[in-house]
Amino acid sequence: MIHPAHVTLNYYAEFMPARVSESFVLRTYPFREADLIVSFFTRDQGRLRGVARRARKPKGPFGSGLERLTRVQMSYFQKENAELVSLSGCEVMESQFALAGDYSRSVVLDYFTEVTDHLLPSHEPNEKFFRLLASLLEHLRGGGDPWCAICYFSVWAVRLAGIWPETRVSDQTVEIVGEMFEKPIDALAPREWSKATASDLRRALVRALEQHVERRFLTVPVIEAL
């Protein structure tokens, strides 16, 4: 005979969240009829993937919390040696819904998401990269220039990943990079930003990033077409 207390303990071990992490949602993939596979980047545990059960149902436990780059408090449980965690719910801290209505900013969000999802190794905390995303999203929500955000993100992504490439750049580009290494994005000197600004550097950075992921980025041609 199974004692009721044992049933209760097994239930909590199986279904109750063992951890709550501040996270950015990266991508979701359909899984079974009503579930989603979610890739998310946590402040304390790095990039993780998990199963969000019933997330595709109208009254599921996640609501709009699994939209791209939404900042959430993610509740999840991880079994020992399991590749996927089990997500039980999330609380929205910050939505990027307002940015999705602007095409250029929406493409920039796709670029941030794709690079983060494919560049960062799983289960390796990266507090600086987390703060990089947070500051750039705040910059964009405040009306900041998309091309400035693209260049700043690319510079710091290769630097934090330790893959800074050797490249020939102009005096103007050297000045831009030096300033980006020393100042937050909203403290940069005012300048006219466009696709042409530091374009050679941006292409070199993208090439360096693509050399360290399994496939070419789908968002880069879309960015270049802006």
N, C-alpha and C positions, 0 to 999 in steps of 0.2 A: 504493500500500500504506500502511495506517495503522500508524504505529509504536505498539507497546504502551504506551509512556510517555505518548503523547497520550491514549490511551483512559483510562489511570489518572487523568490530570489532569482530563479531562472528567468522570469519575465523581465525583471529590472536589468539583469545582466545582458539580455538579448536586445531590449528595445529602448531603454532609457538612455538619453545622451550622456556620455561620459565627459564631453568637452564642449565648450562654447568658445568660438574663435571669431574675432573681428576679421572679416574676409571681403575680398572682391570676387564677385562671380565672373568667370571668364567665358565659358561656353557650356551649352547643354546639347545633349544628343538623345534622340528617342530611344527608349528601352522598354520592351514589352508594350502592353496595350496602354497603360496609364502612367508609366514611370519615365524618369529621365536619368541619364548619366550626366553628372554635373562636374565640370572642372572649375575649381575655385582656389584662390590664392589667399592664404591666411597670414596674418601678421606673425604668429608664433610658431606655426608648423610648416610654413612654406606652401608649395602647390600640392593640392590633393585632388582626388577624384572620388566621387561617391554616387550612390544610388538614392534618388529622391522619389520615394514611393508615393503614388497617387498625385504626383506633381502636375499631371496633364488633365486632371479632373477639375471642373469648374469650382468646386469647393475643397480643393486640396489644401494642404497645410502650408503652402509656400506662397500663394498669391502671385504678386508681381515681383517677388524678391529674387527671382532667378533671371531677371533681365541682365543683359550684358553690362558689366562693370558696376552693377549696383553694389553698394557697400552695405554689408549686413553683419549681424551677429548670427553666425551659423552654428546650429546645434547638431552634433553628430556623435556616433559611436563607432569605434574602430576595433574590430576583432584582431587578435594577434595573428600575424602573418597573412592577413587579408589584404588584397590589392586595393579593393574599393571599401570606403567607409560607408556607413548607413546614415543618411541624413534624416533628421526628424522634424526639422522646421527652421525658419530663419526670421529674424526681426530686421526690417529695413531701417538702416541708419541714414542712407543718402542715395537718392535715385539720380540717374543721368538722363531721365526722360526728357527734360527740356533740351538737352543737346542733340537728341535723336531727331528733332524736327529740323535741324540745320544740316544740309547734305555734307558740306565739307567737314564739319565737326563730327558727324556720324562716321565718316570714313576714317577720321583720326582715331576715334574710339575703336574701330575695327582693327586698325594697325596696332594700337596699344595691346589689345586683347590677343591678337595672333602672336606677336612677339613674346609677350609674357607667357602664354600657354606653351609655346614650343621651345623657348630658350631656357627657361628655368627648370632645373631638375626637381623631381618630386621629393617631398619630405625634407627639404633643406630650407630652413628659415632664412629670409633675406629682408631684414627690417628696412634697410636703405632703399631697396627696390619698392617695397610697399609704400614708403613715404614719398618716393618719386611719383608713383601713380597718383597718390592722394593730392600732391601739390599740383600736378599737371591738370587733373580733373577740376580742381578749384580754379586754376587759371582759365580754363576753357569756359567754365560756368560764369566767370566774371567778365566774359567778352574778350578774352585773350586771343591773339592771333594763332590760327591753326598751324601755319608753317613754322612759327617759332616753337610751338609745342612739339612738332614732329622732329625738328632738329635737336631740341633739348633732350627729348626722350631718347633719340638714337645715340647721341653722345654719351649719355649716362648709362644706357643699356650695355653698350660695349665696354665701358669702363668698369661697371659693376660685375660684368661677366669675365673680366680679365682678358679681353680679346681685342684691345685697342690696335687698329691696323696701322701700318706704315703707309702714309699717303702724301702726295704733293698737293699743297693747298696755297691759296693766295694769302697775302698779308692780312686782308680783311677777314678771311676765314680763321686764321691763327688768332686774331684778336677776338673773334666771336667765341671760339672754343675756350680760350683762356678765361674769358669772362664767365662762360657757363660753368666752368670748374670752380669758380670762386663765389658765385652769387646764385641765390634762388631765382627762379624764372621771372617772377614779378619785379625783381630788382635789376633786371638787365637794362642797359642803356637803350633809350628809344631809337629805333631804326625802322626803315621800310622793309618789311618782310614779304617775300614772295617765293614762288617755286625756284627762282634763280638764285636766291640768297644761299650761299654756301652749298650750291647744288652738287659740286664735285665731292665735297666732304660727305654729304648725305648719301650719295651713291656708294662711296667707299664703305661707309658704316653699314649700309644695308647688305653689301657683299660680305662683309665680315660676319654679320649676324647669320646670313644664310649658309655660311660655311660651317656653322655650329648647330644647325638644326637638320631634320631629316628631309625637308622638302623646301622648295621656294615659297616665299610668302605670296599669298593670293592678293593681299591688300596693296602691295607696292605698285603694280600697274594702275590700280584705281587712283592711288595718290598722285602718281605722275600725270594722270589725265585731268586733274583738277585745274 
